[in-house]
C-alpha cells in the first residue's frame, strides 16, 4: 500500500509540474490562440525522467484481468511518449494517462 501511495504521489507531482508548464499555442504572435496547448521545452528532460521512473514502478505492479490490459496500454503509451521532443498533444495524452493510472492504482 505504501508503494502505491508513493507512486500516486509521484503522479500527482508530475501532474503539477506539467500543469504549470503548459502554455497556449498562439498563431503568428497574434492575440488569438489556438485551442491546443504546448509544454514548455525547458521542463521536458525532467518530465521525461519522471515518466521513466513511473513506467519502471508500474512494471513491478501485479494486476489482474482487464486491468492488466489497461496497465500495459499505460506502460506502452509512456514508452512511446518519451523521447527528445515533446509529443504532439502531450497535455491531452497525459490527462488520459494520469486519470487511467489513478483509477488503476486505487484498485490495488
N, C-alpha and C positions, 0 to 999 in steps of 0.2 A: 504494500500500500504506500509506503514511504517513497519507493522508486517511482510509482505512478504520479504521486503528488509532486515530486521533483520535476518529472517530465512535463506535467501540466504547468508548473511554474515557468519552465523554460519556454514553453509555447506561448504563455501569456507575456513573457518578457519580449519574445520575438514579435508578438502582435503589437506591443507598444513601440518597439524600435521601428517597425515597418510603418505604422500609422503616422508617426511624427516625421517620416522621411518620404512621404508620398506627396507629390505636387501635381496640380492640374497641368495637362499638356495644352499649350497655347499655340494658336496658328499665327505664324508670321509676326510675332510680338504684339499682336492686336489684343485688345482688352477681352474679346470674346474667346473663351477657352472651350476646347473640345470636351466631350463627355468622358473621355478617358483620362487616366492618371498615369504618372510615371514615378518610379522610385528614384530618389537621388542616388547617383552613381557612387558617390563617396562612401556610402554605407554598404554597398554591395558585397565587398570582401567579408565584412563582419557578419552580414546576414547569411552569406553562403556558408561560412564556417559553422554558424549556429544550426543551419539546416542539416549540415553533415553530421553534427553531434546528435541532433534529434533523430535523424534517419538511423544512425547506429543504435541508439537506445531502442527505437521501435523494433529493430530486428531481433532484439533479445526478448521481446514480449510474446508469450504464447496466447494465441486467440483461437477460438473455435468457430465452426460453422460459417455462416455468411459474413461474419466479422473478419474472418481470415482473408476473404477476397477483398474486402474494403481496405484492410490494413496493407495488403500487397499493392493495391492501387495507390495508396498514400505513399508508400515507400518508393514505388516506381516513379510516381509523379515528382517527388522530391529529387530523385536521381536525375531526372530529365531537366528539372529547373536549375540545377546547379551548373555553373559554367562561368566563363569570363565576362559574359554580358547578362544584363537583366533580361529575362524572357518577356516577350510581349504579354500584356495583360496580367503582369505578375500580381498586382493587388487583388484582382478577381480570383486568380488561381489560389493565392494564399488564403483568401477569405473562405473559399470552399474547403481547402485542405485543413485549415485551422478548426473549422466547425466540425468536420468529419473526425478529426483527431480527438477533439474534446469529447465528442459523443462516444467514440470507441473506448477511450481511456476511462471514462466514467462508468462504463460497463464492467471494467476489470475488478 
